[in-house]
Amino acid sequence: MEAVITVVGNDKVGILAQVCTACAEANVNVEEVTQRILRGTFAMIMLVDIQHMECSLDELKESILQEVPTMTVHVMHEDIFNSMHRI
């Protein structure tokens, strides 16, 4: 079972580390990460394994927001993500 996490906002040192820390604390395994910095704006998409997650998706999102409070964060179950992006 997987989820997609997106994080967007002003670039600063440590964003990836902070988001990964929140994931690790929730027993969420980061499987894939892509990130870019576009004129000072940080944009990241993560695919994570939530099979052994020890909280809800909403709680995971709140944990991430506590780590990076100035960023826009979305956490979405893979089934919803796939349904939204199906042609």
Backbone torsions as a table, in degrees:
resi	resn	phi	psi	omega
1	MET	NA	132.0	-175.8
2	GLU	-128.6	164.4	175.0
3	ALA	-139.7	160.7	177.2
4	VAL	-113.5	130.4	177.4
5	ILE	-116.9	129.9	173.8
6	THR	-119.5	142.1	179.9
7	VAL	-136.5	125.4	-178.7
8	VAL	-137.7	139.1	176.6
9	GLY	166.7	-173.9	179.2
10	ASN	-63.1	135.2	-178.2
11	ASP	-67.4	143.0	173.5
12	LYS	-157.2	165.6	-179.9
13	VAL	-68.8	134.5	169.4
14	GLY	92.9	6.9	-177.0
15	ILE	-60.1	-50.6	-179.0
16	LEU	-58.7	-43.9	-180.0
17	ALA	-62.3	-41.7	-178.6
18	GLN	-66.8	-42.6	179.6
19	VAL	-66.9	-41.7	178.6
20	CYS	-64.4	-34.8	177.0
21	THR	-62.6	-45.3	178.4
22	ALA	-62.3	-40.0	177.8
23	CYS	-64.1	-46.8	-178.8
24	ALA	-60.9	-40.6	179.7
25	GLU	-64.6	-25.2	178.7
26	ALA	-95.6	6.2	-177.8
27	ASN	62.3	38.5	177.4
28	VAL	-104.3	127.8	-177.6
29	ASN	-95.1	123.2	177.1
30	VAL	-78.7	119.9	-178.0
31	GLU	-99.1	-41.3	-179.0
32	GLU	-144.5	145.4	179.2
33	VAL	-140.3	135.4	167.8
34	THR	-130.6	137.7	-179.6
35	GLN	-146.7	153.3	177.1
36	ARG	-145.0	154.6	170.6
37	ILE	-116.5	118.0	-176.0
38	LEU	-114.7	100.5	-179.6
39	ARG	50.1	46.7	177.2
40	GLY	88.6	-3.3	177.5
41	THR	-102.5	123.2	179.3
42	PHE	-85.7	132.8	176.8
43	ALA	-135.4	126.4	-177.7
44	MET	-137.4	141.3	171.8
45	ILE	-124.4	130.8	179.2
46	MET	-124.0	140.0	169.9
47	LEU	-106.8	122.8	-174.8
48	VAL	-126.2	148.9	175.9
49	ASP	-90.4	120.2	-177.7
50	ILE	-109.7	14.1	-177.1
51	GLN	-56.5	-38.2	-177.1
52	HIS	-110.0	19.5	-178.2
53	MET	-59.6	140.3	-176.4
54	GLU	-104.8	23.1	178.1
55	CYS	-157.0	179.9	176.4
56	SER	-84.5	166.8	176.3
57	LEU	-62.1	-38.0	177.9
58	ASP	-64.2	-39.9	177.8
59	GLU	-67.4	-36.8	176.3
60	LEU	-62.3	-45.3	178.6
61	LYS	-59.0	-44.5	179.5
62	GLU	-63.1	-38.2	177.5
63	SER	-63.8	-41.4	178.2
64	ILE	-65.4	-43.6	179.6
65	LEU	-62.4	-31.7	176.1
66	GLN	-66.5	-32.5	179.1
67	GLU	-77.0	-37.5	-177.2
68	VAL	-131.3	69.6	-171.0
69	PRO	-65.0	-19.3	-178.9
70	THR	-92.4	1.2	-176.9
71	MET	-97.9	158.2	170.7
72	THR	-92.5	124.6	-174.9
73	VAL	-124.8	134.1	172.7
74	HIS	-127.0	136.5	175.8
75	VAL	-127.1	121.7	-173.0
76	MET	-135.9	131.2	175.5
77	HIS	-61.0	145.3	-176.3
78	GLU	-58.2	-34.1	-179.4
79	ASP	-63.9	-42.0	178.6
80	ILE	-69.3	-44.1	178.3
81	PHE	-57.4	-47.8	-178.9
82	ASN	-64.3	-39.1	178.9
83	SER	-65.1	-39.0	-178.6
84	MET	-71.0	-26.3	-174.2
85	HIS	-109.7	18.0	178.1
86	ARG	-89.5	135.7	179.6
87	ILE	-91.4	NA	NA
